[in-house]
Amino acid sequence: MEELLILVDPKDRITGCAPKLLVHQQGLLHRAFSIFVFDELGRLLLQQRAYGKYHSQGLWTNTCCGHPRPGERTSAAARRRLREEMGMSCCLKEVSTLLYREPVSNQLIEHEYDHIFAGISHCDPIINHEEAHCWQWVTLSEITESLRRAPDTFTIWFHQIFEKVGVEGIRTWKECAEFNQ
């Protein structure tokens, strides 16, 4: 059975549910989350998306992304997905939201009300290779340089987040996550 996504309005109020592929083919606004996990040195854990993913294959992005299931709280979905994709768990704090609509690969469209969570981990991930090809801890200044130098190697939502929030905003997320521990 195909995964159902939660459709929402621009204020994140539920309007229904629809199959995941249909949602991305039609660019329907749906609820999603993005997770940013930092280490004690302030480095961000990036993942390179698995080459078998249905869009944005092989691109670098934040630690983990996903969609809550119908009836599932977004915070619980974020913890679940972090375990499934990266084999790790940590306290997560919702630090922001982002509404965006952008084309991605394979003629699909991401149109998300994205809940952004941050956390601190004291261990390396044990990745699920169906979800992530590889990973690395990277400083925010190194990420900024990589986004400038090789923009096509990152996901569109990762670009959106860095453009809208900036490095200082993302540093604030790490501080919020530290306070939440």
N, C-alpha and C positions, 0 to 999 in steps of 0.2 A: 504494500500500500504506500502510495506517495505521501511524503510529509506535507502536512497542512501548515500554512503560515497564517498569522493573525493580521488581518487587514485593519488599518486604523485611518483616522482622519488627521489633519495637520496638528491637532492638539493631543494626539495619541489616544483618542477614544476608539474603542473597538467598533468596527463596522461589519465584520464578518470574518470568514476564513476562506482560503482557496489553496489549491495545490501549488507547491513550491515552484515548479517549472512554469506553470501558467502565470504566476505572479511576476516572475522575472521576464517572461516573454512579453507581457503586456505592460510592464512597468508600474504595477499597482503598489500603492503606498502600504508598507507593512512594517511591523515592529521587529526590531533587530537589536543586537548589542555588539559592542566591541570592547575587548579587554586589553588593558595595558598593564603588564606585570613588570615591575622594576626589581633590581637587586639592591643590596645595601650600599653599593657604590653609585647608585643613581642611573645605572645602565638599564635600557629597555630591552626586554626579550622580544625579538622579532622572529617570525616564522616565514619560511618560504612555502607558499601553498603547494600542495601535492600536484603533480602533473596530471593526475586522473580527475581533478575537480572539474565541474561542469562550466566554470568560468574563472577567469583570472588565474589560470594555471601557471605555476612556476614563479609567480610574482611575490615579492617581499611585502610583508604587512605587519600590523601589530600582533601581539601575542596570540590572540584567538578571537574569532567572531562566530556569530550564530544567530539563531532565531528561537524565541520561546515557543513551546507547543501550546495549542489551545488549552486553557485552564492552568497553565504553568506560570508562576511568577517569574518575571524577567531576571531577578537576582538569583533565583534557584536555577534557572536555565543557564545563566552565565557560569555558575559553579559547576554544573553538570558538564557543560561543553569544555571548560578548562580541563577537567579530568579526562574527558573523551579524546580531545585533540592533543593535549600536551602532557598528559599523565601527571598532573600536579594539582595541588589545591593550596589556596591561601585565602585570607580574609579579603573580600572584595567590597569596595565602596563605590556607589554610583557618584560620579564626579561631574557629569555633563550630559547633554543630549545634542544631537545634530540631525537636522532634517536635510536630506539631499536627494537629488535625482540625477543619475549619470549613466551613460551607456558603458557596458563592460564588454568582454569578449563574447564571441558566439552569438552576436545579435541579441544579447540579453540586456536588461536595464535594471540597475539597482535603484530603487526608490524607497528609501528607508527613513523611519523615525528611529534613529540609532541611540540607544542608551549606552553611555560610556562608563565603564567600570575600571578602577585601578586597584592594584594590590602589590604587596611586597613578598618576594619569595627568597628563601635562603638555600634553595637547591636548584639544580638544573632540571630541565624537563626530560621526560621519557616519551618521545613523540609517537603518535599513531601515524604510521607512514601512509595510510590511506588519506589522511587529512593534511599532513605537513611533510614536505620533502626534507627540510633541515631547519636549523634554528641558529641564532647567535645573540649574544648580549652586546648591545651597541650603545655608545654614548649619544646623547641628543645632538651634540654638535656634529658627530660623525654622520648621523641620520640626515641632518640638514644639508650637509655637503653631498651626500649620496643622492638625495632628492633633487638637488640642483644639477649634479653631474650626470646622473643616469635616471631621469624621471620615469622612463618606460619600464623600469624594473620593479616598480611599486604599484600596489593597488590604488584605484581611484579614491576609495574612501580614506585610505591612509593619507593621500595628498590633501583631501578635503579637510581632514582633521588638523593636519599641520598648518595649512593655510589659514584656517579660521581661528585656531587657538594659539598657535605659535609655540616656540620652545618654552617661553616663560610660563604659559598656561599649562603646558604638559608637566613642567617641573612642579607646579602647584598641585597637580594631580598626585604626584609621588608624595608630596608632603601630606596631603589628605589621607593617602593610603597608610603612611607611617603613623599618623595620629589614630587611625582606625584599628591598629594592631592590638 
